Amino acid sequence: MRWHKRLLAAGAVAAVTLSAAACAGGKVRGADESPQPGTSRSAADTTFVYVPNLDVVTDWDPASSYSNEIIAMENIYESLTRYNPQTKKAEPRLATSWTSSPDGKKWTFTLRQGAKFHSGKPVDAAAAKAAIERTIKVGQGAAYIWGAVDKIDAKDATTLEFTLKYPTPLDLIASAGYASYVYDTTAAPGDLNKWFAQGHDAGSGPYTIDSWQKGKETELTLKAFDGYWGGWDGPHYNKIAFRVTPELTTAWQLLQRGEVTFVQRLNAQLFAQAGGTATVQTSQTPSFQNLLTLFNTAAGPLKDVRLRQAVQKAIDYDGLVAALKGAGVAATGLVPEGLLGYNAGQAPKQDLPGAEALLKEAGYGPGGKPLNLTLTYAQGDSDQEVLVTLLTSALDKLNVKLSAKPLQWNTQWDQGKSKDPAKRQDIFVMYWYPDYADAYSWFVNVFRSADPVSFNLSYLKDPAIDKEIDGLPALTATDKTAAESAYADLQNKIIGERAAVAVPYVQNYQRAFSKTVQGYVDNPAYPNVVFVYDLKPGA
């Protein structure tokens, strides 16, 4: 599994950008095994045991966190809003309501009364302002989401006003899985950065850090925060444990034995087995995470758009989805279903005669010059390996030799960003998903011109496309119909006319969890997060 923020999304950028201090071993905080006062729970089955397959915590700072720890952070910290995948809108969290001006450049949030931080201090507008301003100043991880903010004013204890430089959907941005957290900037007795790195938190969520033991199998435990604004009446889990289990078969055995509650991913065979196990329930949910096959538009043989279009047509989209056995669904453009900009009914199909005709036109293909292409993909990713196997076979029939290299993310990313264009790959395979529930992330991060290269690994440089991308936030905030049209036009240009990318599939999240869990709903805007407070432990 890949789920560093940008291992999940694009490899593992978090490994590059996060501070070394945040990765250091942390202080173990004292465990309090007793149930929290004011709760109504049975003594049994009050710990929710989540099984990730990689270490949980890379960075404890809510300003810069951009990695695996989202699965814990979303239970410790809260943002102003939370994305609801059923309504496809932001819903109240720390803010109970909000309004925007007609031009989309002024947003006013009314904060929840009675919420407090784990430090005991109130969650008021001044504290929220301080947290967001600190995140902007730190400028790491997903802090770019606040790029439209000109100034923030705490009008009174419950009124938070944002003045923007340009219109943007701030209610959605405030629901982001990263960089949107409201936290107590005064929680530390000394240096806040060091304090976070030691395994402390300054959130307002239902759970607070109980113990953190970097490198241990049970790496992290959280306990209920007695002062949580939502209260603890009725059945709730009063602890969460994160038990790191790299082997899927081991995770499955632990779930069968009732030693763990939730396994975030199983392979196709084990997932099928889980579906027929009496003590286990499963869930399969489309995600906002897709696989991108980026073509080098700037150098090498794929500088010729005909050759890029030929490779697009050579991909066996249906065969790939079938081989994934439920772990992926056909993509219809860059934007997954559920987000503004999704284009239904435009799933690409393999077209080998069409690919051959384009190759022939460019002087290649059967009977023509042999074409040699290089491809890089994520080492150890079995789903990407299926793509590579199928594509290599299809291209071989067309007199095209594909040299595919599995690489660690940092190695792959360094090659893609090489200052020498001759050292870059012809095809770069990576995942992407948005930082908040909006398609803008694909376009601004992956297809807008970037110098130096960051995630624009198709090296597309098109001023007209850049200008249209830059207009997306304002349209989304002020005219959703026009935004839909702009997204459709951009996808036609980027995938069709410029052939900068092929999108083979969108991932499905496949979960297995105890039959005792009641109320679980997967939220694709928060990859792999279980909002444990919302669940009920059953018999």
N, C-alpha and C positions, 0 to 999 in steps of 0.2 A: 504493500500500500504506500501511497505517496500522500502525506498530508502535512508537510510544511505548508504555510500559507501559499508560497509560490512553488512548493513541491506539489501541493494539491492543484495549484492553479497554473503554474508555469514551470515548475521544477523545484527550486528551493532557494529563492532569493533571500528569504529570511536568514538563511545560514550565512549570507554575505553581509547583510546590512545590520543585523542586530549586534548589540555590544557584547564584547567578551565577558564583561562583568555580569551581564544578565544570565550568562550560561554557567557561571561558577556555582559550585555547590552551595546550597543555602542552609541557613540555620533551621533546625527542627523545632517547631513550636509545640508546646505541651498539648497532649491530647486530652480532651475532656470527654470521657465516654458516657457521661450521664445525659439523659434526655433533657432538652431545653425546657426551662420553666414556661408555663403557659401553653404547653402543647397537649394534644390529645392523641396519643399513639399507643399501640401495643408495644411491648418490649421487643417482640420478634419482628424481623423483616423491615427494619427501619433504615438499613444501609443499602443504598443503590450502588452496585459495583459495576463500573464501566470498564470495558476492556479495549484499550487502544493497542496498536501494535508497535508504536514508536514512543520514545520519551515524550512526556506531556509538555513540560515547561522549557521554553527557550528564552523567554523574556517576560518578567513579572511586571514591567512598567506598563500601565494601561495606556500611556501616550504612544509608546513605540511598538507594543506587542503586535506581531504580524505573523503568527505562526501557530503551531499545534495547540498552544494553551487556550485557544478560543473555546475549547470544550469545557474548560474550567471557568474561564473569565466570564462567560455569559451567565454563569450561575452566581458569580461573586459581584460583578459590576452590572450597572444598568445604564442605558442611554435614555435620551428624551423620549424616543419612540421605539416601537418594534414592528418589523414587517410582518403582515399577516398574509400567508400565501393563498388563503381562501378568498379574501376580499381583494387581494393584490394592492393593498394600501397600507400605509403606516397606521398603527394603532397606538393608543396611549401606553406609556410606561412611566417614566418620571414626570413627563408632561401629561396633563389630563386633556388639554385642548390647545389648538393653535390656529392662527389666521395668517394670511399673507395679503400684501397689498396687490391691487390689480396688475401692477407691472412686475410682480414677483421679486421685488428687490428689498422688501421689508417683511420680516417674519416675526411674529410675537407668540411665544409659548407661555402658557400658564402652567406653573409647576404644581405638583401634588403636595397638598399640605400634610404634615405629619411624617414624611419620609425622613429617615436619618441615616447617616453613615455608620459603618461599624465602629468608628471612633466615638460615636455618640453625638457628634455635631449634626445640626440640621442640614438637610439637602435643600438649600435655598438658592435663589437666583445668583447671588454673589459667588457662591461656591461653584455653581455650574459654569458661570462665566470664567472663573479662575482656572477650572479644569480644562475647558476647551481652549482657552488662550495658552495654557501651558503646552497642550498637545500641539497646537499650531507652532509655538516657539521651538519645541523639540524637533519638529519637522521630519520625523522618521516614520517608517511603516506606511500606513494609509493616511497620514496627516493631510495629504493633498486634497482629501474630500472637502476640507474647509476652505479651499482656495478662493471661493467667491466672497468670503466674509471680509467686509471692510472694518466693521466694529461691532462689539457686543455691549449692550447696556443692561444692567440689573435695575429695572425701573422701581421695583420694590421686592419684597421677599419672595413673591411668587410669579413675578413677571420678568421674562427674559426676552430682550428684543435684539434681533440681528439686522444690521444694515449691510446689504450686499453690493458688490461692485457690478454684478450682472445677475439677471434672474437665474435661479436654479431651484430644483425641488428639494428644499431644505428639510421638509418632513421626512422624505426618503433618506436623505443623507444622514440625518440624525438617528436613523435606525441601523446604520452600518455595523457590520460584525467586528470592525476594527476602527480605532481612533475616534469613536463616538462616545466613549464612556465618560460618565460624570463621576468624579472621584474627589476625595478630600485632599487638597494640595497641602493642607496644614497638618496632616496626620503624623508625620515623622517628627521625632524629637530633634533630629539633626538633618543630615543630607538625605533628601527624599529619594534620590536615585539609588543610593547604597541601601537604604531601608527596604525599598521594593526588591532589590536583588537578593536580599537575605530571606525572602519568602514571606513578606508581610503584604497586606492588602489594605486599600482605602476605599472599598466599595460601599454600595448601599443595597446590594442584592440579597436574596434569601439565605445565601450561604457565605461563610467566611473561612479562611484557611485554618485548618486544624493542625496538620503536620505535612511537611514537605521533605522528602528524603531522596535527593537526586541520585539516580542510578539504582535505587531499590525497585523490586518488582511492584510493590504497592508504593508508587512514587508520591502520591498526593492524596490526602483526605481533606474533605471539607465538612464543616458542621453547621447546623442551623443557626442563623443569627436571630436571637430571641426578639430583637426590636424591629424586625422586618415589618414594613408598613402593611403588607398583605395579610399578616397574622398567621397563626398556626392552628387554628381550629380545624377539627376533622383530621382524617388520616393523611399524613405526609411522610416522606423520607426525611429523617433528621440528620443523616450523614450521606456523603458521597465518597466512594473510594475509586481511584483510578489505578487499575492493576495492569501494568504493561506486560503484554504477552505477544511476542513477535510471531510465534507459530500459530497459524489459523486452526490447525487440528487440536492443539492444546486448548485454545480459546473455546472451541466447540465442545471439547470434553468437560471443561469447567462449567459451561452453560448447562450441559446435560445433567451434571451432578448437582446443579443448584448452587454452586459456589460463586457464580457471578450472575449479574442481572442482564447485561446488555453487551452484545458483541457488534461493533460498528460495521464489520464487513466479513463475509465468508466467501470462499470461492463457489463456483456454480454448483459443484457436486455437493458440498456441505450445506449450501443454502437450500437445495432441493431436499436434502435429508432433514433439515430443520423444519421444513414445511409439513413433514409427516410425523413430527415428534410431539407427543401429547403434552409435554410440560413446557413447550416452547411455542412462541408465536413469531411470525415474520412480517416484515413490511417492505414493500418495494415502491420507491417514489422517484419520479423524474427529478433530476437535479438541475442546477444552473451551471453545471460544469461540462464543458465540451472539449473535444480533442481538436487541435488545430494542426494542419499540415501546411507549414508556411514555405512559400517558394521564393528563392532568391531572385528578385526582380532587377537587381542592380549589376550583377556580375555573373560570369560563367555561362554555361549553355542556356540556362533558364531565363537569361535576359530576354530571350525571344519569347514573346507572349504565346506563340503557337505551341511551343514545347511545354509551357506551363499548363495550357489548356489540355494538351494531350495527357499529361500526368493526372490532371483532375479526372479525365474520362476513364483512365485506366484503373482507378480505385474501385474495388468491388464492395460498394457500400452495403448492399443487401447481404452479401456473404459474410462481411465483417460483423454486422449486427447479429446475424444468425449464430456465428461462432462465439459471440460474447454471452450467449445463453441467458439473456435477460439483464445483463449488466450494462447494456447500452441500448439506446433507441436511435432511429434515423434522425439526423439533423436536417433542418430545412433553412439553411443560412447560418449566419453567425450568432443569432439571438435565440436562446432556448425558449421553449414554450413557458408562458407565465410572465414574461417580461414584455414591456412596451417595445415594439419593433420586431416581434416574432412574425415570421411569414409562414403561414400554414400551406401545406400542399406543394412545396417546392423542393422536396427531397431529391438530391441528385441520384442518378443511376449510372452504373458502369456502361460504357459505350466504346468497346474495343475497335470497331470499324471506324468510328469517329476519331479515336486517338490515332489510329494508323494513318488516316487521311491527313491529319495535321502534321504528323511526323514526316510523312512523305513530302508534303508541301515545303517543309523546312530542310529537306535533303537527308532525312534519317529514316528509321523504320525498316521493315523487312525489305531487303534488296538495296537499301541505301547505306549510308555511313553508320557504323555503330555509335550509339550515344551512351556515354558514361556519366552517371550521376552519383553524388554522395548524399547520404542522409544520416542525421544523428537523432537518437531518441533516448529515452530514460532507461538506464540500466536496471534490470530486475522488474520491469513493468510488463507483465504477461499480456495485458490488453494491447499495448503498443507493439509487442512482438507479433501478435496476430496480424495487425495492420501491415507490418513490415514483410511478413511471410507472404501474405496475399498479394501485396503490391509488387514485390520482387518477382513473383511467379508471372503475374500479368505482364509486367514490362519485359520480361525475358522473351515472351512470345512476340514482342514488338521490336526485337533487336536493340533493347535498351538494358544496359547492365547497371543495376542499383547496388552500390557499395554502402551498406548500412552499418553504422557503428553504435552500439549501446554505450552510453557514457554516464558517469556521475553528473548531476546537474551543473555543478560549478565548472566542470571541464567543458560540458556542452555549451553552456552560456558564454564562457570565455571565448570559445571558438567562434560562436555566432557574433560576438562583439569585436572580434579581431580588427585592428586598424588596417590590416592588410586584406583587402577584399578577396585576394586569391586564396587565403586560408579559410575563408568561410565555407560552410556547407551549402549544397544546392537546395536541400530540403531540411527544414527544422521542425521536429514534432514536439509539441508541448500541450499541456492542459491550460485552460483559462476559466476563471469564474469571477464574478464581479465582487467588489468590496461592499457595495450595497445593491439592493434589488433594482438595478437599472442597467441597461445595455451599454451605456456610455463607456464603461470600463474597457470593453473590447476595442472600441474605436480610438479612444484617446491614447490608450497605452500601447496597443499593438499595431495600429495602422496610421496613426498620425506621424508625420516626419519627425525624426528624433536624431539629434546630433549633439553629443555622441549617441551611438545606438544603445538602447536599453532593451525594451521588449519589442521594438519594431524590427523583428527578425526576418521580415520579408524585404526590408530596406525600401519600402514604398515611399516615394517622394512625389507628392502630387498636391500643389497649392490649392487647387479647387476642392479636392477631397478634404484637405486640412481645414479649409474655411467652413465647409459644411459640418465637419466634426465639431468645430469650435462653437457652432450655433446650436448644438443639441441640447445643452442644459437649459438655455433660455426657452427653447421651444417646448421642452418637457414641462417646464414650470408654467408656461403661459398658453400653449396651444398644442394639446396632445394629438390632434388630428394632423397638424403640420409636422409634428415630431414623428408620427408613424410614417408619413410620406418620406421624410428625410432619411429615416432608417432604411426604408425599402430601397430608396435611390442609392444610398451608400453601399448597401449589400450588393445591388446589381453591378455597381462600378467595381467594388473591391474583389468580389468573387467572379463576376461575369466578365466585364470589359478588361480589367487589369489582371485577373486570374492570379492574385497575390496569395490565395489560400484555398485549400479545400477543407471542409469540415466533415469528417467521416461519421461522427456520432456524438450524442449527448449521453453522459453517464447516468445510470440509474443507481440510486442508493438502495442497497439491499441490507436490511438489518435483521438480526435474530435476537430475541430477548425473552425473558421469563414470562410465562403465562400469568404470573401474579401481577404484572405491571398493568395498570389501568390508565388510559388517557393519553397514550403516546401518539404524537403527530410529528412527522418529519417536516422541518422547515428548511427548504433549500437555500434560503438567504443566509443561513448560519450553518455552514457545512459541518456535519458530524456532531453538532451540538444537541444534547438532550437537556431541555429545560425541566430539570428534575422537580422543581417546586410544583409544576403543573400536574404531576403524576400522583396517582394514589397507589400505595402498596396494598395488594389484595391478599386474600387467603391462599 
